[in-house]
Amino acid sequence: MDGNSTPKTKRGAQRREQILRAAEEAFGAQGFSATSIADITRKAGTALGTFYIYFASKEEVFRELVLEMGQLTREAVTKSVADAPDRMSAERAGLRSFLEFVAKRPSLYSIVEEARFVDPEAYRVYFTRFAKAYEKRLLAAEQAGEVKLGDAEVRAWALMGMAKTLGERYVLWEDTPDIDYVVDEVMLLVGRGLLP
């Protein structure tokens, strides 16, 4: 079997997932460079050779975790905004959902941040996919008259940048993050701007 082969059995799928979760924990705690494949397999409770059944390299499992974070984050945010009655409600729900995701999966968040240096292409794909979906939602809100006209792409990247930094400062750096407080403050800024 080559690395990254799709498991053909339930047991194989479970083993692959076990390796992914162990890699998430190891990379999140130690960083990419300090983590070895032996660290990952030790955490997964599996033999070193088993790793290579599912992944060709440490870089490959790292990249998969970055792309997984993108998919899981988009799914969580999409689900949280699905029933929002308007764009501002969707902004509030989406930001809260993102920050809650960071709180639940801090290692995965750290891996994405490290990808900027370890796998710049995966990092770019992660944010570009998110931005494209965000831009479409902002354009729809513009057409519905829920937000004023403007450059939806720039706005998407600006709002994503705020969320990314807030996740680091107010979730990762805090022992007991007050997500509701942060979301309320951001919504005052997003809704009213900085003008008095």
C-alpha positions in Angstrom: 0.0 0.0 0.0 1.3 3.5 -0.8 1.2 6.3 1.7 -2.2 8.1 2.0 -4.1 5.1 0.7 -7.7 5.0 1.6 -8.3 2.3 4.1 -10.4 -0.6 2.8 -11.6 -1.8 6.2 -13.2 -0.2 9.2 -10.2 -1.1 11.3 -7.9 0.5 8.8 -9.9 3.7 8.8 -9.8 3.7 12.6 -6.0 3.2 12.6 -5.5 6.0 10.1 -7.7 8.3 12.2 -5.7 7.3 15.3 -2.5 8.3 13.6 -4.0 11.6 12.5 -5.2 12.5 16.0 -1.8 11.5 17.5 -0.1 13.7 14.8 -2.4 16.6 15.7 -1.5 16.2 19.4 2.3 15.9 18.7 2.5 18.7 16.2 0.3 21.0 18.4 2.5 20.4 21.5 6.0 20.2 20.0 5.8 21.8 16.6 6.6 20.3 13.2 10.4 20.3 13.4 10.6 18.7 16.9 8.1 16.0 16.1 9.3 12.7 14.7 7.2 10.0 13.0 8.3 7.8 16.0 6.6 10.4 18.3 3.4 10.2 16.3 3.3 6.4 16.3 4.2 6.2 20.0 1.2 8.5 20.8 -1.0 6.5 18.4 0.1 3.2 20.1 1.1 1.7 16.7 4.2 0.4 15.0 6.4 2.8 13.0 5.8 0.8 9.8 2.0 1.2 10.2 2.4 5.0 9.7 3.8 4.4 6.2 0.7 2.3 5.2 -1.3 5.5 5.5 1.1 8.4 5.0 4.2 8.7 2.9 5.9 11.3 5.1 5.6 13.6 8.1 5.0 16.4 5.7 2.0 14.6 4.2 0.3 14.0 7.5 0.9 17.6 8.5 -0.6 18.9 5.3 -3.6 16.7 5.7 -4.2 18.2 9.2 -4.0 21.7 7.8 -6.6 20.9 5.1 -8.7 19.0 7.7 -8.8 22.1 9.9 -10.0 24.1 6.9 -12.8 21.7 6.1 -13.9 21.3 9.7 -13.8 25.0 10.4 -15.8 25.8 7.3 -18.4 23.1 8.2 -18.7 24.4 11.7 -19.1 28.0 10.6 -21.5 27.1 7.8 -23.7 25.1 10.2 -23.7 28.0 12.8 -24.8 30.6 10.3 -27.3 28.5 8.4 -30.4 29.8 10.3 -29.1 33.4 10.7 -31.9 35.9 9.7 -29.4 38.5 8.4 -25.7 39.1 7.8 -24.9 40.7 11.1 -26.5 37.8 12.9 -24.4 35.5 10.7 -21.2 37.4 11.5 -21.9 37.0 15.2 -22.7 33.3 15.0 -19.8 32.6 12.7 -17.2 34.4 14.9 -18.5 32.6 18.0 -18.4 29.2 16.2 -14.8 29.8 15.0 -13.6 30.9 18.5 -15.3 27.9 20.1 -13.7 25.6 17.5 -10.3 27.1 18.4 -11.0 26.4 22.1 -11.9 22.8 21.4 -9.1 22.0 18.9 -6.1 24.3 19.9 -3.5 21.9 18.5 -5.2 21.9 15.1 -5.2 25.8 15.2 -1.5 25.8 16.1 -0.8 23.5 13.2 -2.4 25.8 10.7 -0.4 28.7 12.1 2.8 26.7 11.7 1.9 25.8 8.2 2.8 29.3 7.1 6.4 28.2 7.4 6.2 24.4 7.0 3.8 24.2 4.1 3.0 27.6 2.7 0.9 26.2 -0.1 -1.4 24.4 2.3 -1.6 27.6 4.4 -2.6 29.6 1.3 -5.2 27.0 0.3 -6.7 26.9 3.8 -7.3 30.7 3.9 -8.1 31.1 0.2 -10.9 28.5 0.3 -12.3 30.1 3.4 -12.1 33.6 1.9 -13.9 32.6 -1.3 -16.9 31.2 0.6 -16.9 34.3 2.9 -16.8 36.6 -0.1 -19.9 35.0 -1.7 -21.8 35.4 1.5 -20.9 39.0 1.8 -21.9 39.6 -1.8 -25.2 38.0 -1.2 -25.7 40.2 1.9 -24.8 43.3 -0.2 -27.4 42.3 -2.9 -30.0 41.8 -0.1 -29.3 45.3 1.2 -28.0 43.9 4.6 -24.6 45.5 4.3 -23.4 48.6 2.4 -21.6 48.3 -1.0 -17.9 47.6 -0.8 -15.2 45.2 -1.9 -16.4 41.8 -0.6 -13.0 40.2 -1.1 -11.1 42.8 1.0 -13.8 42.6 3.7 -13.7 38.8 3.8 -9.9 38.9 4.4 -10.2 41.7 7.0 -12.9 39.8 9.0 -10.9 36.6 8.7 -7.8 38.3 9.9 -9.6 39.7 13.0 -11.0 36.2 13.8 -7.6 34.6 13.4 -5.9 37.1 15.7 -8.7 37.0 18.2 -8.5 33.2 18.3 -4.9 33.4 19.3 -5.1 36.3 21.8 -8.4 35.6 23.5 -8.6 31.8 23.2 -5.2 30.2 23.0 -3.5 32.7 25.4 -6.3 32.6 28.0 -7.0 29.9 30.5 -10.7 30.7 30.6 -11.6 32.6 27.5 -14.7 34.7 27.6 -15.9 34.2 24.0 -19.2 36.0 24.4 -17.5 39.1 25.6 -15.0 39.1 22.7 -17.8 38.5 20.2 -19.9 41.3 21.6 -17.0 43.8 21.4 -16.2 42.7 17.8 -19.8 43.1 16.7 -19.8 46.7 18.0 -16.8 47.4 15.8 -18.1 45.5 12.8 -21.6 46.9 13.1 -20.7 50.6 13.8 -17.1 51.0 12.9 -14.6 53.2 14.8 -16.4 56.5 14.2 -18.1 58.0 17.2 
